[in-house]
Amino acid sequence: MPRSAIFAFLALAALVPSVFASSALAARYPGTFNEAETAELDKLSAYLNGIHTLKSNFVQLGPQGELAQGEFDLAKPGRLRFFYNPPSPIVIVATGGDIYVKNAQLNTVDRSSLSDTPLDLLLNQDIDLRHDPMITGIEQQPGALIVHARAATTRNQSNITLVFSYPAIELRQWMVKDNQGGVTTVALTGLQTGAPLPDALFAAPQKDPSKAK
């Protein structure tokens, strides 16, 4: 594992317990933020609205402690891609309002609505966190601003916690808690914004016809 990935994993593992231990205290009704919280949310909105494309390496820690790495790409509005390094057979692509998960080993492609996942929050063209009903809380920890949010639809009870560096704002990681209570954490390294990303990166994955039964 590259040294940068090791550092990201160690930072990720250290932060997860404190973030979720405080998430219950931070949860609140959307829009009921005080003046300081509103100012922080506006700063984060401005930062996210300044991102049109994003490219980064990532380290992922799964609910059972499984570790994976790969490349993360984002292009607004509404497109993202997780390409997992071998031996993982997984590619995840969001495009056209749907999110696709391809397993090349099983030759399967599963599709669901992007609005059913809290990651939809990152892909909007015009982000206004303080008025977004998905946002349930914001808190400050040493060197970080932490935003708590939920999925946009009632069909899914998952939620997401976004971690930004502070006072120099940069998206560093997020934690997604699924309907079963499992937590998946993703830490970003080598983040680049504004890089041109070809449309082909975000093409909906297809089954391999040569492997079809």
N, C-alpha and C positions, 0 to 999 in steps of 0.2 A: 504494500500500500504506500503511495507517495507520502512524503512527510507532511505536505499541506493537508492531505486528507486525514492523516492521523491527528493533527492539531484540531481540525474541524470536528472530528469525531469526539475528541476529549472535551472540547468546549460544549458541544451539543449534549453530551452525556451529563455534564456538570449542571447545565442550565435547566434541563427538562423537569427534574423534580421540583425546583423552586417555582418555576412558571406555573405548573399545574396545581401546586399546593396553594397558590394565591389566586387562581382563576375563579374560584367560587366567590371570593371576596370582591373580585373586580366586576363580576357580572352585574348588570343593571339594565333598566329599560333604555332602549336606544333613544338618543336625543336628550337625555338628562345629564349632560356633562357640565361641569363648572367652567369658569373662564379659562383657567390654566389648561384643563383637559381639551377644551375646544381649540385653544391655540396650538396645542401639540398635534391634534388631529388634522388641523388645517395645514401644518407643516408637512405632515406625512402625506396628505392628499396632494400637495404641490409636488413633492418628490415623486410619488407614483405617477402623477399626470405628466411628469417630465420624461418618463420612460416610455418609449415607443417600441423598442426592441431590447431584449436582454439575452445575454448568453453567459453561461456559467457552468463550472463543474459542480457536482453535488455529491454529498455523502448521505445515505439514507439508513436510518435505524428503524427496523420494523417492530411490530408489537411483541414478537417473540425474541427480540434481540438480534435478529438477522441483519447483516450489514451488506449494503450494496453501494456501488458508485456508478457515475455516468455523467452525461451531459444534459443540461437543462436549457431549453430555448423558449423564448416567449416573444410573441409579436401581437400587438394590439391592432384591432380589437379581437378578442375571443380565441386566440390561438396559442397553444403551448405544446411542448414535446419533451418527454423524458426518454432518453436513450440510455439503457443500462449496459454497462460493460459486461463482456463475457465473464463467467459462464451464464449469466442471467439471459433468458430468452425473451425478456419483456421489452416492449416499446409501448409508450402511452402517448397518444396524440389527442389534443382537443382542437376541433375545427367545426365551423358551421353550427355551433350550439350544442354539439355532442362531444362526448369524450370516448375514445376507443382504447381498448387494452388488447394488444396482440401478444400471444404466446407463440413464438415461432416453433418451439419444441412440440407443442400440442397442435399447432396449426389452427388456432382458434382466434377469433376476434370478437370481443364483447363490446357492446355500445350502450351508453346511457346518456341521460341529459346532463349537460355541464351545469345547469342550474341546481342539480341535486348534490353538487359538491361545493364545499366552501371555497375551493380554489377559484371559482367564478369571480370572486372579489378582486383578484389581481388583474383580470383581463378586460375590465371595463375601460372604455375610451375616456370617460369623464368621471373621475372618482371624487366623491365628496363624503369622506368618512363620517363626519359629525352628523350628517343627515341620513346616513345609510342605515336602514333597519336591521341589516346584518350585524352591525357593530354593537357589542354588548358591554364593552369596557376597555379602558386604557390605563396603564400603570407605568411608572418609571422605576427601573432598577439601576444599580450602578452601571453606567455605560450603555444602557439600553432603554428603548421604549417598546412596550409590549402591548399589542392590540388583540383583544379577544373578539371573535366573530362566530356566527353560526351560518349554516346553509340557508340559502335563499328560499327554499320551499319547505313546507311541512311534511313532505314525503320522506325527508331525510333529517335525522336528528344529530348528524355529525357537526362538529365545530372545528374551528381553526384558531391557532394562536400565532400571530406574526411577530417576529422579533427584529427590530431595527437597531443599528448602532446609534448612539447619541452622545454628544450633540451633533457630530458629523453624521448625518442620516444616510444609512444604506441598509437595504434589506439583507439580513444575514441568515435567517432560518425561519422555518415554520413547523408547527406540530399540528397534526390532524388527529382528532379523536373520533373514531367511527361509531356506528350504532351499537356495536358490541362492547364499547369501552376501550378498544385497543388503540394505542397511540403510535403513529408513524411520524418520525421526525426527519426533516430534510435540512441540511446545512449547506450553504452555498460558498464556493471558493472561486477566486479568480473571476469575479463578476465583471462583465463588460456591458455597457449600455450604448445604444445607438449603432451597433454593428449591423450591416446589411445581412438579412437572413433570407435565403431563397424560399419561395413558396413551396417548393418540393418537400422541404422539411416537414411541412404541416399537412401533407396529403394523408387522407384517411387510410390507415393500413388495411391491407387485404390479405386473405388467406393465400397461401402458396398453392396454385393449382396442381403443381407436380406432386404435392403431398396429399391431395384430396383422395379420399377412399372411394 
